[in-house]
């Protein structure tokens, strides 16, 4: 399935901040989430998109028009 899975709104929001170069800690501060929760959303999105890294995930999400940084 890979890229055909749709990201949740929160996963897309977190990925948008990843694409803007924010760290896990910074994203947590911006969204008022624990760092572990931010990592959880990133890991879930990586599984859904069949991505091997944050960079790979962001590229795949952008190419699929799932995020717009």
mmJSON file of the N, C-alpha and C atoms, coordinates in Angstrom:
{"data_MODEL":{"atom_site":{
"group_PDB":["ATOM","ATOM","ATOM","ATOM","ATOM","ATOM","ATOM","ATOM","ATOM","ATOM","ATOM","ATOM","ATOM","ATOM","ATOM","ATOM","ATOM","ATOM","ATOM","ATOM","ATOM","ATOM","ATOM","ATOM","ATOM","ATOM","ATOM","ATOM","ATOM","ATOM","ATOM","ATOM","ATOM","ATOM","ATOM","ATOM","ATOM","ATOM","ATOM","ATOM","ATOM","ATOM","ATOM","ATOM","ATOM","ATOM","ATOM","ATOM","ATOM","ATOM","ATOM","ATOM","ATOM","ATOM","ATOM","ATOM","ATOM","ATOM","ATOM","ATOM","ATOM","ATOM","ATOM","ATOM","ATOM","ATOM","ATOM","ATOM","ATOM","ATOM","ATOM","ATOM","ATOM","ATOM","ATOM","ATOM","ATOM","ATOM","ATOM","ATOM","ATOM","ATOM","ATOM","ATOM","ATOM","ATOM","ATOM","ATOM","ATOM","ATOM","ATOM","ATOM","ATOM","ATOM","ATOM","ATOM","ATOM","ATOM","ATOM","ATOM","ATOM","ATOM","ATOM","ATOM","ATOM","ATOM","ATOM","ATOM","ATOM","ATOM","ATOM","ATOM","ATOM","ATOM","ATOM","ATOM","ATOM","ATOM","ATOM","ATOM","ATOM","ATOM","ATOM","ATOM","ATOM","ATOM","ATOM","ATOM","ATOM","ATOM","ATOM","ATOM","ATOM","ATOM","ATOM","ATOM","ATOM","ATOM","ATOM","ATOM","ATOM","ATOM","ATOM","ATOM","ATOM","ATOM","ATOM","ATOM","ATOM","ATOM","ATOM","ATOM","ATOM","ATOM","ATOM","ATOM","ATOM","ATOM","ATOM","ATOM","ATOM","ATOM","ATOM","ATOM","ATOM","ATOM","ATOM","ATOM","ATOM","ATOM","ATOM","ATOM","ATOM","ATOM","ATOM","ATOM","ATOM","ATOM","ATOM","ATOM","ATOM","ATOM","ATOM","ATOM","ATOM","ATOM","ATOM","ATOM","ATOM","ATOM","ATOM","ATOM","ATOM","ATOM","ATOM","ATOM","ATOM","ATOM","ATOM","ATOM","ATOM","ATOM","ATOM","ATOM","ATOM","ATOM","ATOM"],
"id":[1,2,3,4,5,6,7,8,9,10,11,12,13,14,15,16,17,18,19,20,21,22,23,24,25,26,27,28,29,30,31,32,33,34,35,36,37,38,39,40,41,42,43,44,45,46,47,48,49,50,51,52,53,54,55,56,57,58,59,60,61,62,63,64,65,66,67,68,69,70,71,72,73,74,75,76,77,78,79,80,81,82,83,84,85,86,87,88,89,90,91,92,93,94,95,96,97,98,99,100,101,102,103,104,105,106,107,108,109,110,111,112,113,114,115,116,117,118,119,120,121,122,123,124,125,126,127,128,129,130,131,132,133,134,135,136,137,138,139,140,141,142,143,144,145,146,147,148,149,150,151,152,153,154,155,156,157,158,159,160,161,162,163,164,165,166,167,168,169,170,171,172,173,174,175,176,177,178,179,180,181,182,183,184,185,186,187,188,189,190,191,192,193,194,195,196,197,198,199,200,201,202,203,204,205,206,207],
"type_symbol":["N","C","C","N","C","C","N","C","C","N","C","C","N","C","C","N","C","C","N","C","C","N","C","C","N","C","C","N","C","C","N","C","C","N","C","C","N","C","C","N","C","C","N","C","C","N","C","C","N","C","C","N","C","C","N","C","C","N","C","C","N","C","C","N","C","C","N","C","C","N","C","C","N","C","C","N","C","C","N","C","C","N","C","C","N","C","C","N","C","C","N","C","C","N","C","C","N","C","C","N","C","C","N","C","C","N","C","C","N","C","C","N","C","C","N","C","C","N","C","C","N","C","C","N","C","C","N","C","C","N","C","C","N","C","C","N","C","C","N","C","C","N","C","C","N","C","C","N","C","C","N","C","C","N","C","C","N","C","C","N","C","C","N","C","C","N","C","C","N","C","C","N","C","C","N","C","C","N","C","C","N","C","C","N","C","C","N","C","C","N","C","C","N","C","C","N","C","C","N","C","C","N","C","C","N","C","C"],
"label_atom_id":["N","CA","C","N","CA","C","N","CA","C","N","CA","C","N","CA","C","N","CA","C","N","CA","C","N","CA","C","N","CA","C","N","CA","C","N","CA","C","N","CA","C","N","CA","C","N","CA","C","N","CA","C","N","CA","C","N","CA","C","N","CA","C","N","CA","C","N","CA","C","N","CA","C","N","CA","C","N","CA","C","N","CA","C","N","CA","C","N","CA","C","N","CA","C","N","CA","C","N","CA","C","N","CA","C","N","CA","C","N","CA","C","N","CA","C","N","CA","C","N","CA","C","N","CA","C","N","CA","C","N","CA","C","N","CA","C","N","CA","C","N","CA","C","N","CA","C","N","CA","C","N","CA","C","N","CA","C","N","CA","C","N","CA","C","N","CA","C","N","CA","C","N","CA","C","N","CA","C","N","CA","C","N","CA","C","N","CA","C","N","CA","C","N","CA","C","N","CA","C","N","CA","C","N","CA","C","N","CA","C","N","CA","C","N","CA","C","N","CA","C","N","CA","C","N","CA","C","N","CA","C","N","CA","C","N","CA","C","N","CA","C"],
"label_alt_id":[null,null,null,null,null,null,null,null,null,null,null,null,null,null,null,null,null,null,null,null,null,null,null,null,null,null,null,null,null,null,null,null,null,null,null,null,null,null,null,null,null,null,null,null,null,null,null,null,null,null,null,null,null,null,null,null,null,null,null,null,null,null,null,null,null,null,null,null,null,null,null,null,null,null,null,null,null,null,null,null,null,null,null,null,null,null,null,null,null,null,null,null,null,null,null,null,null,null,null,null,null,null,null,null,null,null,null,null,null,null,null,null,null,null,null,null,null,null,null,null,null,null,null,null,null,null,null,null,null,null,null,null,null,null,null,null,null,null,null,null,null,null,null,null,null,null,null,null,null,null,null,null,null,null,null,null,null,null,null,null,null,null,null,null,null,null,null,null,null,null,null,null,null,null,null,null,null,null,null,null,null,null,null,null,null,null,null,null,null,null,null,null,null,null,null,null,null,null,null,null,null,null,null,null,null,null,null],
"label_comp_id":["UNK","UNK","UNK","UNK","UNK","UNK","UNK","UNK","UNK","UNK","UNK","UNK","UNK","UNK","UNK","UNK","UNK","UNK","UNK","UNK","UNK","UNK","UNK","UNK","UNK","UNK","UNK","UNK","UNK","UNK","UNK","UNK","UNK","UNK","UNK","UNK","UNK","UNK","UNK","UNK","UNK","UNK","UNK","UNK","UNK","UNK","UNK","UNK","UNK","UNK","UNK","UNK","UNK","UNK","UNK","UNK","UNK","UNK","UNK","UNK","UNK","UNK","UNK","UNK","UNK","UNK","UNK","UNK","UNK","UNK","UNK","UNK","UNK","UNK","UNK","UNK","UNK","UNK","UNK","UNK","UNK","UNK","UNK","UNK","UNK","UNK","UNK","UNK","UNK","UNK","UNK","UNK","UNK","UNK","UNK","UNK","UNK","UNK","UNK","UNK","UNK","UNK","UNK","UNK","UNK","UNK","UNK","UNK","UNK","UNK","UNK","UNK","UNK","UNK","UNK","UNK","UNK","UNK","UNK","UNK","UNK","UNK","UNK","UNK","UNK","UNK","UNK","UNK","UNK","UNK","UNK","UNK","UNK","UNK","UNK","UNK","UNK","UNK","UNK","UNK","UNK","UNK","UNK","UNK","UNK","UNK","UNK","UNK","UNK","UNK","UNK","UNK","UNK","UNK","UNK","UNK","UNK","UNK","UNK","UNK","UNK","UNK","UNK","UNK","UNK","UNK","UNK","UNK","UNK","UNK","UNK","UNK","UNK","UNK","UNK","UNK","UNK","UNK","UNK","UNK","UNK","UNK","UNK","UNK","UNK","UNK","UNK","UNK","UNK","UNK","UNK","UNK","UNK","UNK","UNK","UNK","UNK","UNK","UNK","UNK","UNK","UNK","UNK","UNK","UNK","UNK","UNK"],
"label_asym_id":["A","A","A","A","A","A","A","A","A","A","A","A","A","A","A","A","A","A","A","A","A","A","A","A","A","A","A","A","A","A","A","A","A","A","A","A","A","A","A","A","A","A","A","A","A","A","A","A","A","A","A","A","A","A","A","A","A","A","A","A","A","A","A","A","A","A","A","A","A","A","A","A","A","A","A","A","A","A","A","A","A","A","A","A","A","A","A","A","A","A","A","A","A","A","A","A","A","A","A","A","A","A","A","A","A","A","A","A","A","A","A","A","A","A","A","A","A","A","A","A","A","A","A","A","A","A","A","A","A","A","A","A","A","A","A","A","A","A","A","A","A","A","A","A","A","A","A","A","A","A","A","A","A","A","A","A","A","A","A","A","A","A","A","A","A","A","A","A","A","A","A","A","A","A","A","A","A","A","A","A","A","A","A","A","A","A","A","A","A","A","A","A","A","A","A","A","A","A","A","A","A","A","A","A","A","A","A"],
"label_entity_id":["1","1","1","1","1","1","1","1","1","1","1","1","1","1","1","1","1","1","1","1","1","1","1","1","1","1","1","1","1","1","1","1","1","1","1","1","1","1","1","1","1","1","1","1","1","1","1","1","1","1","1","1","1","1","1","1","1","1","1","1","1","1","1","1","1","1","1","1","1","1","1","1","1","1","1","1","1","1","1","1","1","1","1","1","1","1","1","1","1","1","1","1","1","1","1","1","1","1","1","1","1","1","1","1","1","1","1","1","1","1","1","1","1","1","1","1","1","1","1","1","1","1","1","1","1","1","1","1","1","1","1","1","1","1","1","1","1","1","1","1","1","1","1","1","1","1","1","1","1","1","1","1","1","1","1","1","1","1","1","1","1","1","1","1","1","1","1","1","1","1","1","1","1","1","1","1","1","1","1","1","1","1","1","1","1","1","1","1","1","1","1","1","1","1","1","1","1","1","1","1","1","1","1","1","1","1","1"],
"label_seq_id":[1,1,1,2,2,2,3,3,3,4,4,4,5,5,5,6,6,6,7,7,7,8,8,8,9,9,9,10,10,10,11,11,11,12,12,12,13,13,13,14,14,14,15,15,15,16,16,16,17,17,17,18,18,18,19,19,19,20,20,20,21,21,21,22,22,22,23,23,23,24,24,24,25,25,25,26,26,26,27,27,27,28,28,28,29,29,29,30,30,30,31,31,31,32,32,32,33,33,33,34,34,34,35,35,35,36,36,36,37,37,37,38,38,38,39,39,39,40,40,40,41,41,41,42,42,42,43,43,43,44,44,44,45,45,45,46,46,46,47,47,47,48,48,48,49,49,49,50,50,50,51,51,51,52,52,52,53,53,53,54,54,54,55,55,55,56,56,56,57,57,57,58,58,58,59,59,59,60,60,60,61,61,61,62,62,62,63,63,63,64,64,64,65,65,65,66,66,66,67,67,67,68,68,68,69,69,69],
"pdbx_PDB_ins_code":[null,null,null,null,null,null,null,null,null,null,null,null,null,null,null,null,null,null,null,null,null,null,null,null,null,null,null,null,null,null,null,null,null,null,null,null,null,null,null,null,null,null,null,null,null,null,null,null,null,null,null,null,null,null,null,null,null,null,null,null,null,null,null,null,null,null,null,null,null,null,null,null,null,null,null,null,null,null,null,null,null,null,null,null,null,null,null,null,null,null,null,null,null,null,null,null,null,null,null,null,null,null,null,null,null,null,null,null,null,null,null,null,null,null,null,null,null,null,null,null,null,null,null,null,null,null,null,null,null,null,null,null,null,null,null,null,null,null,null,null,null,null,null,null,null,null,null,null,null,null,null,null,null,null,null,null,null,null,null,null,null,null,null,null,null,null,null,null,null,null,null,null,null,null,null,null,null,null,null,null,null,null,null,null,null,null,null,null,null,null,null,null,null,null,null,null,null,null,null,null,null,null,null,null,null,null,null],
"Cartn_x":[0.828,0.0,0.867,1.848,2.821,2.209,2.516,2.09,0.599,-0.153,-1.586,-2.3,-1.646,-2.24,-2.33,-3.417,-3.597,-3.088,-2.374,-1.881,-3.016,-2.946,-3.903,-3.56,-4.492,-4.235,-3.017,-2.905,-1.785,-0.469,-0.459,0.762,1.202,0.252,0.579,1.099,0.5,0.941,2.374,2.655,4.005,4.992,4.628,5.528,5.788,4.798,5.007,6.105,6.097,7.145,8.493,8.488,9.734,10.306,9.441,9.875,10.446,10.002,10.496,11.782,12.281,13.565,13.518,12.35,12.223,12.625,13.208,13.592,12.364,12.518,11.432,11.022,12.004,11.714,10.961,11.428,10.779,9.338,9.125,7.767,6.876,7.41,6.66,6.265,7.181,6.889,5.825,5.95,5.004,3.601,3.511,2.208,1.741,2.559,2.25,2.054,3.041,3.052,4.355,4.333,5.569,6.425,7.745,8.649,8.309,7.992,7.66,6.431,5.467,4.268,4.609,5.488,5.942,6.611,7.498,8.174,7.177,6.158,5.113,4.44,4.088,3.443,4.384,5.648,6.629,6.79,6.923,7.089,5.862,4.67,3.45,3.413,3.763,3.769,4.811,5.986,7.023,6.513,5.803,5.25,4.211,3.323,2.279,2.855,3.93,4.518,5.667,5.973,7.073,8.377,8.638,9.828,10.884,12.14,13.247,13.872,13.546,14.106,13.138,13.415,12.586,12.63,13.827,13.978,13.186,13.333,12.6,11.098,10.655,9.248,8.737,9.471,9.052,8.977,9.982,9.985,8.776,8.523,7.389,6.06,5.923,4.684,4.48,5.557,5.449,5.1,5.729,5.46,4.023,3.458,2.076,1.082,1.587,0.757,0.001,0.636,0.022,0.397,1.501,1.904,2.349,2.269,2.68,3.446,4.756,5.544,5.647],
"Cartn_y":[-1.193,0.0,1.248,1.36,2.452,3.827,4.584,5.97,6.158,5.073,5.205,5.447,5.149,5.397,6.896,7.312,8.729,9.018,10.103,10.528,11.158,11.027,11.743,13.226,14.055,15.499,15.811,15.131,15.393,14.944,13.787,13.316,14.314,14.807,15.789,17.083,17.494,18.709,18.55,17.423,17.155,17.125,16.456,16.366,17.719,18.586,19.931,20.637,20.483,21.103,20.424,19.105,18.396,18.961,19.145,19.672,21.08,21.823,23.184,23.194,22.002,21.897,21.922,21.772,21.804,20.462,20.523,19.31,18.722,17.514,16.862,17.714,18.229,19.066,20.329,20.989,22.218,21.951,20.861,20.515,20.284,19.609,19.398,20.704,21.654,22.961,23.703,23.677,24.374,23.791,22.468,21.797,21.41,21.725,21.38,19.876,19.136,17.681,17.241,16.089,15.5,15.065,15.104,14.666,13.247,12.388,10.995,10.919,11.803,11.836,12.285,13.26,13.714,12.548,11.845,10.691,9.612,9.419,8.434,8.764,10.034,10.449,10.28,10.604,10.45,8.978,8.126,6.69,6.091,6.494,6.003,6.427,7.677,8.18,7.446,7.158,6.419,5.043,4.378,3.059,3.163,4.132,4.305,4.622,5.404,5.854,4.961,3.931,3.025,3.805,4.709,5.565,5.054,5.283,4.78,5.839,7.109,8.192,9.371,10.36,11.569,12.262,12.353,13.018,12.279,10.969,10.144,10.334,10.379,10.568,11.905,12.969,14.302,14.365,13.824,13.837,13.077,11.887,11.088,11.796,12.4,13.102,14.318,15.038,16.192,15.748,14.691,14.2,13.695,13.21,12.728,13.845,15.069,16.232,16.041,15.347,15.145,16.251,16.94,18.091,19.195,20.423,21.593,22.531,22.3,23.137,24.536],
"Cartn_z":[0.0,0.0,0.0,0.897,0.904,0.851,-0.211,-0.347,-0.518,-0.716,-0.885,0.438,1.546,2.849,3.083,3.653,3.937,5.343,5.462,6.767,7.556,8.874,9.711,9.654,10.082,10.112,10.974,12.106,13.019,12.405,11.755,11.09,10.025,9.242,8.202,8.825,9.937,10.619,11.131,11.761,12.257,11.092,10.007,8.852,8.214,8.236,7.701,8.48,9.798,10.618,10.412,10.206,9.886,8.588,7.595,6.296,6.42,7.423,7.652,8.477,8.787,9.466,10.983,11.558,13.017,13.624,14.802,15.531,16.228,16.704,17.441,18.634,19.357,20.524,20.108,19.047,18.581,18.143,17.443,17.006,18.223,19.217,20.449,21.115,21.136,21.728,20.921,19.608,18.735,18.864,18.86,18.872,20.271,21.266,22.66,22.837,22.303,22.41,23.057,23.692,24.204,23.016,23.19,22.12,21.676,22.621,22.302,21.395,21.621,20.786,19.372,19.252,17.934,17.208,17.901,17.3,16.891,17.693,17.39,16.053,15.867,14.618,13.426,13.617,12.536,12.178,13.18,12.923,12.24,12.672,12.018,10.558,10.299,8.924,8.085,8.681,7.952,7.538,8.433,8.112,6.996,7.102,6.096,4.72,4.706,3.438,2.982,3.764,3.442,3.256,4.2,4.146,5.12,4.783,5.598,6.495,6.28,7.09,7.072,7.898,7.9,6.542,5.993,4.698,3.625,3.601,2.641,2.83,4.067,4.384,3.867,4.13,3.691,2.167,1.492,0.023,-0.519,0.025,-0.451,-0.183,0.988,1.328,0.428,0.128,-0.764,-2.185,-2.65,-4.006,-4.149,-3.061,-3.064,-2.734,-2.594,-2.24,-0.926,0.02,1.332,2.307,2.022,2.83,1.89,2.39,1.615,2.54,2.644,3.553,3.019],
"occupancy":[1.0,1.0,1.0,1.0,1.0,1.0,1.0,1.0,1.0,1.0,1.0,1.0,1.0,1.0,1.0,1.0,1.0,1.0,1.0,1.0,1.0,1.0,1.0,1.0,1.0,1.0,1.0,1.0,1.0,1.0,1.0,1.0,1.0,1.0,1.0,1.0,1.0,1.0,1.0,1.0,1.0,1.0,1.0,1.0,1.0,1.0,1.0,1.0,1.0,1.0,1.0,1.0,1.0,1.0,1.0,1.0,1.0,1.0,1.0,1.0,1.0,1.0,1.0,1.0,1.0,1.0,1.0,1.0,1.0,1.0,1.0,1.0,1.0,1.0,1.0,1.0,1.0,1.0,1.0,1.0,1.0,1.0,1.0,1.0,1.0,1.0,1.0,1.0,1.0,1.0,1.0,1.0,1.0,1.0,1.0,1.0,1.0,1.0,1.0,1.0,1.0,1.0,1.0,1.0,1.0,1.0,1.0,1.0,1.0,1.0,1.0,1.0,1.0,1.0,1.0,1.0,1.0,1.0,1.0,1.0,1.0,1.0,1.0,1.0,1.0,1.0,1.0,1.0,1.0,1.0,1.0,1.0,1.0,1.0,1.0,1.0,1.0,1.0,1.0,1.0,1.0,1.0,1.0,1.0,1.0,1.0,1.0,1.0,1.0,1.0,1.0,1.0,1.0,1.0,1.0,1.0,1.0,1.0,1.0,1.0,1.0,1.0,1.0,1.0,1.0,1.0,1.0,1.0,1.0,1.0,1.0,1.0,1.0,1.0,1.0,1.0,1.0,1.0,1.0,1.0,1.0,1.0,1.0,1.0,1.0,1.0,1.0,1.0,1.0,1.0,1.0,1.0,1.0,1.0,1.0,1.0,1.0,1.0,1.0,1.0,1.0,1.0,1.0,1.0,1.0,1.0,1.0],
"B_iso_or_equiv":[0.0,0.0,0.0,0.0,0.0,0.0,0.0,0.0,0.0,0.0,0.0,0.0,0.0,0.0,0.0,0.0,0.0,0.0,0.0,0.0,0.0,0.0,0.0,0.0,0.0,0.0,0.0,0.0,0.0,0.0,0.0,0.0,0.0,0.0,0.0,0.0,0.0,0.0,0.0,0.0,0.0,0.0,0.0,0.0,0.0,0.0,0.0,0.0,0.0,0.0,0.0,0.0,0.0,0.0,0.0,0.0,0.0,0.0,0.0,0.0,0.0,0.0,0.0,0.0,0.0,0.0,0.0,0.0,0.0,0.0,0.0,0.0,0.0,0.0,0.0,0.0,0.0,0.0,0.0,0.0,0.0,0.0,0.0,0.0,0.0,0.0,0.0,0.0,0.0,0.0,0.0,0.0,0.0,0.0,0.0,0.0,0.0,0.0,0.0,0.0,0.0,0.0,0.0,0.0,0.0,0.0,0.0,0.0,0.0,0.0,0.0,0.0,0.0,0.0,0.0,0.0,0.0,0.0,0.0,0.0,0.0,0.0,0.0,0.0,0.0,0.0,0.0,0.0,0.0,0.0,0.0,0.0,0.0,0.0,0.0,0.0,0.0,0.0,0.0,0.0,0.0,0.0,0.0,0.0,0.0,0.0,0.0,0.0,0.0,0.0,0.0,0.0,0.0,0.0,0.0,0.0,0.0,0.0,0.0,0.0,0.0,0.0,0.0,0.0,0.0,0.0,0.0,0.0,0.0,0.0,0.0,0.0,0.0,0.0,0.0,0.0,0.0,0.0,0.0,0.0,0.0,0.0,0.0,0.0,0.0,0.0,0.0,0.0,0.0,0.0,0.0,0.0,0.0,0.0,0.0,0.0,0.0,0.0,0.0,0.0,0.0,0.0,0.0,0.0,0.0,0.0,0.0],
"pdbx_formal_charge":[null,null,null,null,null,null,null,null,null,null,null,null,null,null,null,null,null,null,null,null,null,null,null,null,null,null,null,null,null,null,null,null,null,null,null,null,null,null,null,null,null,null,null,null,null,null,null,null,null,null,null,null,null,null,null,null,null,null,null,null,null,null,null,null,null,null,null,null,null,null,null,null,null,null,null,null,null,null,null,null,null,null,null,null,null,null,null,null,null,null,null,null,null,null,null,null,null,null,null,null,null,null,null,null,null,null,null,null,null,null,null,null,null,null,null,null,null,null,null,null,null,null,null,null,null,null,null,null,null,null,null,null,null,null,null,null,null,null,null,null,null,null,null,null,null,null,null,null,null,null,null,null,null,null,null,null,null,null,null,null,null,null,null,null,null,null,null,null,null,null,null,null,null,null,null,null,null,null,null,null,null,null,null,null,null,null,null,null,null,null,null,null,null,null,null,null,null,null,null,null,null,null,null,null,null,null,null],
"auth_seq_id":[1,1,1,2,2,2,3,3,3,4,4,4,5,5,5,6,6,6,7,7,7,8,8,8,9,9,9,10,10,10,11,11,11,12,12,12,13,13,13,14,14,14,15,15,15,16,16,16,17,17,17,18,18,18,19,19,19,20,20,20,21,21,21,22,22,22,23,23,23,24,24,24,25,25,25,26,26,26,27,27,27,28,28,28,29,29,29,30,30,30,31,31,31,32,32,32,33,33,33,34,34,34,35,35,35,36,36,36,37,37,37,38,38,38,39,39,39,40,40,40,41,41,41,42,42,42,43,43,43,44,44,44,45,45,45,46,46,46,47,47,47,48,48,48,49,49,49,50,50,50,51,51,51,52,52,52,53,53,53,54,54,54,55,55,55,56,56,56,57,57,57,58,58,58,59,59,59,60,60,60,61,61,61,62,62,62,63,63,63,64,64,64,65,65,65,66,66,66,67,67,67,68,68,68,69,69,69],
"auth_comp_id":["UNK","UNK","UNK","UNK","UNK","UNK","UNK","UNK","UNK","UNK","UNK","UNK","UNK","UNK","UNK","UNK","UNK","UNK","UNK","UNK","UNK","UNK","UNK","UNK","UNK","UNK","UNK","UNK","UNK","UNK","UNK","UNK","UNK","UNK","UNK","UNK","UNK","UNK","UNK","UNK","UNK","UNK","UNK","UNK","UNK","UNK","UNK","UNK","UNK","UNK","UNK","UNK","UNK","UNK","UNK","UNK","UNK","UNK","UNK","UNK","UNK","UNK","UNK","UNK","UNK","UNK","UNK","UNK","UNK","UNK","UNK","UNK","UNK","UNK","UNK","UNK","UNK","UNK","UNK","UNK","UNK","UNK","UNK","UNK","UNK","UNK","UNK","UNK","UNK","UNK","UNK","UNK","UNK","UNK","UNK","UNK","UNK","UNK","UNK","UNK","UNK","UNK","UNK","UNK","UNK","UNK","UNK","UNK","UNK","UNK","UNK","UNK","UNK","UNK","UNK","UNK","UNK","UNK","UNK","UNK","UNK","UNK","UNK","UNK","UNK","UNK","UNK","UNK","UNK","UNK","UNK","UNK","UNK","UNK","UNK","UNK","UNK","UNK","UNK","UNK","UNK","UNK","UNK","UNK","UNK","UNK","UNK","UNK","UNK","UNK","UNK","UNK","UNK","UNK","UNK","UNK","UNK","UNK","UNK","UNK","UNK","UNK","UNK","UNK","UNK","UNK","UNK","UNK","UNK","UNK","UNK","UNK","UNK","UNK","UNK","UNK","UNK","UNK","UNK","UNK","UNK","UNK","UNK","UNK","UNK","UNK","UNK","UNK","UNK","UNK","UNK","UNK","UNK","UNK","UNK","UNK","UNK","UNK","UNK","UNK","UNK","UNK","UNK","UNK","UNK","UNK","UNK"],
"auth_asym_id":["A","A","A","A","A","A","A","A","A","A","A","A","A","A","A","A","A","A","A","A","A","A","A","A","A","A","A","A","A","A","A","A","A","A","A","A","A","A","A","A","A","A","A","A","A","A","A","A","A","A","A","A","A","A","A","A","A","A","A","A","A","A","A","A","A","A","A","A","A","A","A","A","A","A","A","A","A","A","A","A","A","A","A","A","A","A","A","A","A","A","A","A","A","A","A","A","A","A","A","A","A","A","A","A","A","A","A","A","A","A","A","A","A","A","A","A","A","A","A","A","A","A","A","A","A","A","A","A","A","A","A","A","A","A","A","A","A","A","A","A","A","A","A","A","A","A","A","A","A","A","A","A","A","A","A","A","A","A","A","A","A","A","A","A","A","A","A","A","A","A","A","A","A","A","A","A","A","A","A","A","A","A","A","A","A","A","A","A","A","A","A","A","A","A","A","A","A","A","A","A","A","A","A","A","A","A","A"],
"auth_atom_id":["N","CA","C","N","CA","C","N","CA","C","N","CA","C","N","CA","C","N","CA","C","N","CA","C","N","CA","C","N","CA","C","N","CA","C","N","CA","C","N","CA","C","N","CA","C","N","CA","C","N","CA","C","N","CA","C","N","CA","C","N","CA","C","N","CA","C","N","CA","C","N","CA","C","N","CA","C","N","CA","C","N","CA","C","N","CA","C","N","CA","C","N","CA","C","N","CA","C","N","CA","C","N","CA","C","N","CA","C","N","CA","C","N","CA","C","N","CA","C","N","CA","C","N","CA","C","N","CA","C","N","CA","C","N","CA","C","N","CA","C","N","CA","C","N","CA","C","N","CA","C","N","CA","C","N","CA","C","N","CA","C","N","CA","C","N","CA","C","N","CA","C","N","CA","C","N","CA","C","N","CA","C","N","CA","C","N","CA","C","N","CA","C","N","CA","C","N","CA","C","N","CA","C","N","CA","C","N","CA","C","N","CA","C","N","CA","C","N","CA","C","N","CA","C","N","CA","C","N","CA","C","N","CA","C","N","CA","C","N","CA","C"],
"pdbx_PDB_model_num":[1,1,1,1,1,1,1,1,1,1,1,1,1,1,1,1,1,1,1,1,1,1,1,1,1,1,1,1,1,1,1,1,1,1,1,1,1,1,1,1,1,1,1,1,1,1,1,1,1,1,1,1,1,1,1,1,1,1,1,1,1,1,1,1,1,1,1,1,1,1,1,1,1,1,1,1,1,1,1,1,1,1,1,1,1,1,1,1,1,1,1,1,1,1,1,1,1,1,1,1,1,1,1,1,1,1,1,1,1,1,1,1,1,1,1,1,1,1,1,1,1,1,1,1,1,1,1,1,1,1,1,1,1,1,1,1,1,1,1,1,1,1,1,1,1,1,1,1,1,1,1,1,1,1,1,1,1,1,1,1,1,1,1,1,1,1,1,1,1,1,1,1,1,1,1,1,1,1,1,1,1,1,1,1,1,1,1,1,1,1,1,1,1,1,1,1,1,1,1,1,1,1,1,1,1,1,1]
}}}
